[in-house]
Structures are given as C-alpha cells and as structure tokens.
C-alpha cells in the first residue's frame, strides 16, 4: 500500500498498524496485507452509504471520517456482508477471505478489548471465513530427492545448498535471503534465522546441510561483491545478495525439470515439505516443529499432523478386527 493511501486510512487503523509493527513485531508483508484488508472493509461500508459507489484504484476513498462512533455501529452482519462481497464480487478464495476475517478480528480486538475505544467487539463469536483450513501441498520424499538430483549448471553448489536448507530446515523465503555468513556456525552446527517480526531462532544443521554449505563456501564469490552482499551467505551472479524473485525463479526451474507444475508447487511448498517429512518419517513432535518453523501458535503447526492416504490404509489394515471375519 502506498504511503499516501495510508494517509487516507482511519486514525484507528493506522494506530493498529503501528501497534502491529512496534509492539507485536509483525512483518512488513503482514502489516501491508492487513492495511489493504481494512481499507477494503471500510471502503465497502462507506460505499454502501455513498451514491458515487466504490472507490477506484487511482482515486482511493478518504476514510479519515471513520471515527469511534462509526466503529461502534459496525455489526457482525456488516462483516458477513463484506465477506460475501469479497467472495461473490471480488472472487476471493476461501483462504483470502479467512485472512480478511483474521485482520478484522485483530483490529476490533485492539480497538475494543485492548484500548476500549468502543464497547462491543462485533467479531466475538464470529466464525472464520473459508471453513476448514486446506492441507498444505508438499513434495514426497522421492520428489524431494529428485529435486536435489536435478541441480546442475554454474551455480549448482549454491542452488543445491539453498534447496537443501529449504527441505531440511523449513525456512521461509525471506529468511533464507536474509542469511548472513555470521549466522552460520559450522563448528557448533547451528544457524541463526531471523523470522517474522525480526524474531530470531537457532536451528541445528544436519550432515546434509553442513556438507552443502561447505561445498558452496568453497566456490562462493568474494571479489566484486556489492553492498551488503559481502556479508550475505548467498550471492547472485551479479555480486548482490540473492533476492526473493531470483530464488523463486531458480526453484521453479528445478521443479519444472522434475515435472512439477510451478503453479501448484512453490518455494513455500518446500517449507511445507520439510515439516511434513519430519512429522511423517521422523515422528517429530509438533511442539518441536513449532520451534523449528518459528510459529507463534501451535495451531499453525498442527496442520502438518495430517496423514497421507497410505498411512490411513496401513492403519485400517492393522486394525485387529481386520482378520476377524
């Protein structure tokens, strides 16, 4: 969201966004998505009363007139109407509507329950949009091995190391791009990762990660590096710190080589893969997964406790009543 757009938001919304940044330590992408969701919500409510209709992208509606009295009049019906509009008119997916529900819950919890600007929170008891959360798409063990084996070319050592860290450590894209040489301690076999809200966590490096990092460091460029690339772990062929787009393109290229459609598999799916393989093949406790992935809430991690169809079949086959017929 552009700076001038933020200037046209209600004061309470800007206050909430600053609270997310300065107190909760929320990441930039989270804050920006919440800002867009809340702008859309209040634009929708104001548009119902404005004969000129909804605002246009090139002329955003001035929402500064939304005050505490306006907020006090918001009902759960208004919210459900908004979510219906998002689904039917804007074509938002259940996942997107679920995020918008979370943005509204967070905002009204702040203005009502925390700051007491209004007396009634309209989101209390509200069901999140979108129904059940979708199971994450992930690569199988065989597909993960094939992905690593597909690596080739002049940047093979770097690309192999990046994929190895994704698949073994469950890093987010931004976390991998932000890694510095100083974050890696090969003697202690540890890596410091800076996650959402600049929160740091320490991850242990297994043999595969240590070997991949050592192989890459032997060929990592040292001359002609620009800016903070001198301290970056991963650098591009242009001598800069690797960027998100560059890493995404690299991952899509190798996914394509092993026949996986990039529209369904992505960098983030490698994070899902790491968590799912650890749970299914190593029986890692969800609490440990929570710490490894840097989740704030265990509920976020528990989506990885799903089981695949083969496990369901095996469980049914081993039912003691299976042979009693």
Secondary structure, 3 states (H helix, E strand, C coil): CCHHHHHCCCHHHHHHHHHHHHCCCCCHHHHHHHHHHHHHHHHHHHHHHCCCCCCECCECCCCCCCCHHHHHCCCHHHHHHHHHHHHHCCCCCHHHHHHHHHHHHHHHHHHHHHCCCCCCCCCCCCCCCCCCCCCCCCCCHHHHHHHHHCCCCCCHHHHHHHHHHHHHHCCCHHHHHCCEHHHEECCCCEEEEECHHHCEEEEECCHHHHHHHHHHHHHCCCCCCCHHHHCECCECCCCCECCHHHHHHHHHHHHHHCCCCCCCCCHHHHHHHHHHHHHHHHCCCHHHHHHHHCCCCHHHHHHHHCCCHHHHHHHHHCCCCCCCC
